[in-house]
Amino acid sequence: MMKKEILEKANEDKINVNLYSPVILAYIGDAVYEMFVRTKLVKENNVQVNKLQKMSIQYVKASAQANIYKRIEEILTEEEKKVFKRGKNAKVNTMAKNADPIDYMIATGFECLIGWLYLQGRNDRLIEIINISLIKVSNK
């Protein structure tokens, strides 16, 4: 997976994450999660980029992220569950055209949690949750 040192370098400058809207946390969380997914797929598959992109959909689409959240919910702390809920209940102005609205809300909460962990510099927990997420998607 991604080197912990890279994550530590990325968030050397601590910020007050609670000042950001949950949509912004989801925005950065989406990018962080996708980076982990792409890294996993590239390491496991030496194929054309369009094939990698199609493979990544099983991890990044709203329904997949909603299923991931349902599977990891039991290991989350109360604080992490509150962050997720804040993201899930956020007012978003866009929605994926093929996504179920409930799945999209849950996926936004999941991405918010990932973004929150990343910006907090909680790299061990971030890596733990993402690794569990990727394993659970792989072993449906």
C-alpha positions as CSV (number, residue, x, y, z in Angstrom):
1,M,0.0,0.0,0.0
2,M,1.1,3.6,0.1
3,K,4.1,4.5,2.2
4,K,3.2,6.0,5.5
5,E,6.1,8.5,5.1
6,I,4.4,10.1,2.1
7,L,1.2,10.6,4.1
8,E,3.1,12.1,7.0
9,K,4.9,14.5,4.6
10,A,1.6,15.5,3.0
11,N,0.1,16.6,6.3
12,E,3.0,18.1,8.2
13,D,1.1,21.4,8.5
14,K,-1.8,20.6,10.9
15,I,-5.1,22.4,10.2
16,N,-8.3,22.6,12.2
17,V,-10.3,20.1,10.2
18,N,-13.5,21.0,12.0
19,L,-13.5,24.4,10.3
20,Y,-14.1,22.7,6.9
21,S,-17.5,21.7,5.5
22,P,-18.2,18.0,5.2
23,V,-18.4,18.4,1.5
24,I,-14.8,19.7,1.4
25,L,-13.7,16.8,3.6
26,A,-15.5,14.4,1.2
27,Y,-13.7,16.1,-1.8
28,I,-10.3,15.4,-0.4
29,G,-11.4,12.0,0.9
30,D,-12.5,11.0,-2.6
31,A,-9.0,11.9,-3.9
32,V,-7.2,10.1,-1.1
33,Y,-9.3,6.9,-1.4
34,E,-9.0,6.9,-5.2
35,M,-5.2,7.2,-4.8
36,F,-5.2,4.1,-2.6
37,V,-7.4,2.2,-5.1
38,R,-5.3,3.1,-8.1
39,T,-2.1,2.2,-6.3
40,K,-3.6,-1.2,-5.4
41,L,-4.8,-1.9,-8.9
42,V,-1.5,-0.8,-10.6
43,K,0.5,-3.0,-8.2
44,E,-1.8,-6.0,-8.9
45,N,-2.4,-5.5,-12.7
46,N,0.0,-4.5,-15.5
47,V,-2.8,-3.7,-18.0
48,Q,-4.0,-0.8,-20.1
49,V,-5.2,2.3,-18.3
50,N,-8.7,1.9,-19.6
51,K,-8.9,-1.5,-18.0
52,L,-7.6,-0.1,-14.8
53,Q,-10.2,2.6,-14.9
54,K,-13.0,0.0,-15.4
55,M,-11.6,-2.1,-12.5
56,S,-11.5,0.9,-10.2
57,I,-15.2,1.4,-10.6
58,Q,-15.9,-1.6,-8.3
59,Y,-14.2,0.4,-5.5
60,V,-15.2,4.0,-6.1
61,K,-18.8,4.0,-7.3
62,A,-21.3,5.1,-4.7
63,S,-22.9,1.7,-4.2
64,A,-19.5,0.2,-3.5
65,Q,-18.5,2.8,-1.0
66,A,-21.9,2.5,0.7
67,N,-21.3,-1.3,1.0
68,I,-17.8,-0.6,2.3
69,Y,-19.2,1.7,5.0
70,K,-21.8,-0.9,6.1
71,R,-19.0,-3.4,6.5
72,I,-16.5,-1.2,8.4
73,E,-19.1,0.6,10.6
74,E,-18.6,-1.8,13.5
75,I,-14.9,-1.0,13.8
76,L,-15.4,2.8,13.9
77,T,-15.1,4.9,17.0
78,E,-17.9,7.1,18.1
79,E,-16.0,10.2,16.8
80,E,-15.5,8.6,13.4
81,K,-19.2,7.7,13.2
82,K,-20.1,11.4,14.0
83,V,-17.8,12.5,11.2
84,F,-19.4,10.0,8.8
85,K,-22.9,11.2,9.8
86,R,-21.9,14.8,9.3
87,G,-20.8,13.9,5.7
88,K,-23.8,11.7,5.0
89,N,-26.2,14.5,6.0
90,A,-24.3,17.2,4.1
91,K,-26.2,19.1,1.4
92,V,-24.5,18.3,-1.8
93,N,-25.3,20.1,-5.1
94,T,-24.4,17.3,-7.4
95,M,-25.3,13.6,-7.6
96,A,-23.9,10.9,-9.9
97,K,-26.4,10.2,-12.6
98,N,-26.5,6.4,-12.0
99,A,-26.2,6.4,-8.2
100,D,-29.0,5.7,-5.8
101,P,-29.5,8.8,-3.6
102,I,-29.1,6.9,-0.3
103,D,-25.9,5.2,-1.6
104,Y,-24.6,8.5,-2.7
105,M,-25.2,10.0,0.8
106,I,-23.5,7.1,2.5
107,A,-20.6,7.3,0.0
108,T,-20.3,11.0,0.8
109,G,-20.1,10.2,4.5
110,F,-17.4,7.6,3.8
111,E,-15.4,10.0,1.8
112,C,-15.8,12.7,4.5
113,L,-14.4,10.3,7.0
114,I,-11.4,9.4,4.8
115,G,-10.8,13.1,4.2
116,W,-11.1,13.9,7.9
117,L,-8.6,11.2,8.9
118,Y,-6.2,12.3,6.2
119,L,-6.3,16.0,7.2
120,Q,-6.0,15.1,10.8
121,G,-2.8,13.2,10.1
122,R,-4.3,10.1,11.6
123,N,-2.3,8.0,9.1
124,D,-2.3,4.7,10.9
125,R,-6.1,4.7,11.3
126,L,-6.5,6.0,7.7
127,I,-4.4,3.1,6.3
128,E,-6.2,0.6,8.6
129,I,-9.6,1.6,7.4
130,I,-8.7,1.8,3.7
131,N,-6.9,-1.5,3.8
132,I,-10.0,-3.2,5.4
133,S,-12.1,-1.5,2.8
134,L,-10.0,-2.7,-0.1
135,I,-9.9,-6.2,1.2
136,K,-13.6,-6.4,1.8
137,V,-14.3,-5.1,-1.8
138,S,-11.9,-7.6,-3.2
139,N,-13.5,-10.5,-1.3
140,K,-17.2,-9.7,-1.8
